[in-house]
Amino acid sequence: MSDIQDIILHWYPHSPFAQKVAWVLNYKKVEYKTVLIPMLEPRQKRRPLDGGYRKTPILQIGNHVYCDSKAIFLALEKLFPEPSLYPEFKNSNESSEGAARALTMWMDNTLFNNIVSQLPVKDLDDAFMADREALAGRKLDRKTLAGGAPFMKATLQGEFALAEQTLGSKNWLLDTETPSLADISLAMSTFFTLNLAGEKFVQTNFKSLFNHMQKLLGTVSWDRTETMSVISEEEAIEVLKRYQDTEIEANFKVHSSVLPIELGQQVLVTPLDTGKIPVPGTLIRSTIDETVVAYKDATYNTTTLIHFPTIGFVVIPNLGAKY
């Protein structure tokens, strides 16, 4: 694994998940660089890093690339344990990790999809709509989406009411001394809703969550990203090349999950929700938390170790691979 000077966030600022990853990097006071990627596909210069995975962001650490925020946060917590994303509960010595990750999954999926219903689809250009249709794997009808938005606000209100009940009068969502990943995820959800549905809707319907968001943003130094160095996509690929010949440690090659595929086999890793583009590679790690494949890119003559979370992805044999 490379040193901290080679941590690179590939993002575009309008992505709420990219913002959340940036907040975590800033909260942990990590020194990193950023690569500004196109908001829409194609992103050909990202392909040697992600193997075809199309969601944003990805986090590069030398020749290791982490896809999906779940994998990114697991890596950052391991490399930079303080301050923890999973502080202990106030009333016990137990870690809040299970609860924080479970709540984050709800917010990243069910809640997020309901927030997206408030996108101003009539104002979005055809290129954006076509790109998101490819991501969703279905046709997106502007009239239908715009017509449903006012009615989806009731669903959204109900979702956020659960978060308000969980927060109650506590400083942080899980009654911890410092914010957990659940607080960062909730603040991102509130922030995204604020941008789509407007401050009046948020202030009127869930004032306490607005206050929680403001407190969280102050804690994580959200604007610190502006001070980080910006590099080009080409420079990021050069970083990959610099580290790609680093020998993989034997204790990294672990198979401790129930996946019925041996290490060294050719596999395909595919998201289960959207952006269902299989990423090919050689299986080199399989645990309850992550799948790691070695991906070779013929165009750039590179090898990348791509990390995916076990949750939300399926790994199958690549029967069409050429060995």
N, C-alpha and C positions, 0 to 999 in steps of 0.2 A: 504493500500500500504506500502511496506517495505521501509527502508531507502536506501541511496545511496550505502551503502556497499554491498548491495545484487543485484546489477545490473550485469548481466552476459551475455556476448556475446558468443553465440554458433556459431562457424565459422570454416572455413578453409581459409587460406590466399589467395589461388588462386581464390577464388570467388570474382568477381568484385563488386557485391552488398554487400558482407561482408566488403570489403575494404571501400566502401562508408559509410556504417554505422559506421565503426571504425573512419573514418575521422570526421564524425559529432560528435561522442562522444568526440573525441579529441578537436575539435573546441570549443565545449561547456565546455571543461575542466571537464568532468564527470569522477569520479573515478569508475572504473569497473573492473571486472575480465573476463577472457576468458576461454572457454572450446574448445579445439581442437577436432573437430568431424571428422569422416572418410569422405573422399571426395566422396565416393560412398556408396549407400545403400548396405546392411541393416544398419540402425542406431537404433537398438533396445532400447538403453538407452536414446534416445531422445524422444521415443514414449510417455512416461508419460507426457512430456512437450508439445508436438505438436499434439497429437492425430492422427498422421498419415500424417500430412502435411510434405512434403519432400523437400521443397526448403530451401536454405541457404541464409542469416543467420536467426536465431531467436534471440530475445532479451528477457531475463528472468529478471523480477523484482519481487523477492519473489515468490509468487504463481501466478503472472500474466505473461503470455507469449505473445509476440507480433510477429505475423507472417506477412511477407511481409514488405518491407522497408517503404511502405506508412503508415502502422500502426505504425511502429517503430518511424518514424519521427514525426508523430502527437503526440505520447506520450512524446518524448524527448523535443519537443517544449513546451508542457504544463508543464512538470516537471522542465525544465531548460530553461526558456524563453530568457536568455541572454548568449551569443549573439544570436540574432534571426536568424532563417533560412529565415525569410521573412521581411527584413528591408524595411523601407519606400523608395519610389522613391525619387530621389533628387528633382524633380520639384513639389512634392506634399506631403501631409501628409498621403497618402494612402499606405496601406501595399502592398507588392509585392506578397502576398501569392497566390492569384489566378493565376497570370502569372507564378510564379515559379513552382507551382504544375502542371500546365498544360504543361509547357515545359518539366518538368521532366517525365511526362507520355509519351510524344513523344520519349524522349531519352531512357527511360527504355523499351520501346516496339519496335517501328518501327526501330529506330536507332540501338538499341542493337541487334536486330535480324539480321540486315545487317552486323554488326561487326562480329557476330558469324560465318558468311559465310567465314571468313578468318582463322578459326581454322585449324591447320595442321593435318587434319584427317588421313593422311597416317601414321603419327607418333604416333597416339593414340592407346592404346591397346584395345583388344576385350572387356575387362571388362568395360572400360570407355564407349565404344560405346554402349554396352548393357544397361548400366545404363542410358545413355542419350536417348536411344530409349524408355525406359520405361517412362522417364520424358516427352518426346515429344509426346508419344502415337502413334508413327509411325516408320516405318523402315527407317534407315539412311544408305544410300548406299555410301561407301567411294569414289568410282570412280566418281559418279555423283557430290558429294559435292566438291571434289578436282578439278574436271573439271570446275565447275562453279565459283570457287573462283576468278580467274583473271577478269572475266566479272562483278562480283559483286562489284569490286573496283570502277567502274564507278558510280554505284548506291550510294556507300558509299561516294564518292567524292561529289555527288550532295547533299546528306543529310548534310554533314559537311559544305557545302557552305552556307546552310541556317543558320547554327549556326554562321558562320563567318559574314554573313550579319547582323545578330541580334547583335552580339558583336560590330562590327564596330570599332571605335576608343575609345570606352568606357573602363574603367578599369574593370567593371563587367557587366555581360550580360544584366541586367535589369536597368542599370544606377542607382545603389544604392551605398551608401557610403561604405558598407561592402558586402561581397559575400552573395548571396542567395542560397537556395537549388538548383536552376537552375545552378549556377556556379559549385557547387559540383558535380552535375550530369553530366555536360558537361566535367569537368575535368576527371571524372571516365571514360566517353566514350572515350576521347582522350587517356587516359592511357591504356585502354584495347586495343584500336586500335594499339597503339605503340607496345604493347607486341605481337600482332598477325601479323600485317602487316609490322612492322619494322619502325624504326625512320626515315629512308630516305623517305618513303612514306608519313609520317605525316609532316615532315619538308618541303618537296617539295610541297605538295598540300594544307596544311593549317598551315602555320608557326605561324599565330597569335593565333591559338588554342593551339599550343604547348607552346607558351609563357604564355598564359592564364593558362594552366595546371600547369606550373612551379610556377607561382605566387600563385595559389590556394593551391598547396601542401605546400608551405612555410607558408601560412596563417593558415592552419588547423593542423599543427604539425603532419603530417601523420605517422611519425615513433614513436610517443608516445606510441602506442600500445605495443611495445616491452618492455616497463617498467611496464606494468600491470601484476598482479598476474595471474598465470595459475592454474586452478583447474581441477579436474577430473569430468567426467560425473556423477559418484556416489555422489560426493560432491554437485553437482548442484541439484541432486534429493533430497538430505538431506535439502538443502535450501528450496526447494518446500514444503517438509513435515513440515518444521518449521513454515511456514506461511499459510498452507492450511486451518487451522481452523479459520483463521481471518474472522470475520463476514463481510459480504458484506453490505456496507452502503446503506440505502434505496434510497438515491438520485442517486446512481449509476445504479439502476434498472430502466432504462428509455426506453420507446418505443416512439420515435418521428419520425420514418420513415414511409413510406407507405407500408412496408412489412406486408402482410396479415397473420401474425402468432403472436399469443399472447406470452407474456413472460411466461416462465415456460414450454413451449412446447418443445418436442424433435425435433431437427433439424439436417440437414446435411449442412455443409458449404464447397463449392467446388470452386477452382480457375477456371476461365473461359479460361485461355490460355494453360498452360502446368501443368504437375503434378496434373492431375484431380482426386485426391484421396479425397473422401468426409471425412470430420472430423465430427464425431457425438458429440452431447452435448445438454445441456439444455439451451435454449435461455434466457439470463439474461439482454441483452442490445441490442438495435437496434436504431441507429441514422443515419443521412446522412453521417457520417464519419466512423462509425465502427459497427461491429457486435461482440458481446462477448458471448461465450458459456462456460458453466461449463462442463469440460470433466473429467470423472472418469476412472481411469486406474486400472483394476482389478489385474494386475500383481504386481504393486507396491503399491496398495491400496492408491492412491493419487487422489486429485481433483485439477485441474488446470483451471484457468480462461484464456481462449485463446481469444486473440483479432485479428480480421481480418478487413482489410479495406472494406468498403462497395463497393468501386469501384474495379472492377476486380474479384469479387466473387459473387456467387449466393447462397442464403439460401432457402432451401425447407424443408417441413415437413419430418421427419424421420418416415415413416409409418410402418417401420419394427421394431421400437424400442420397447423394453420390459419395460413397465412402472412399 
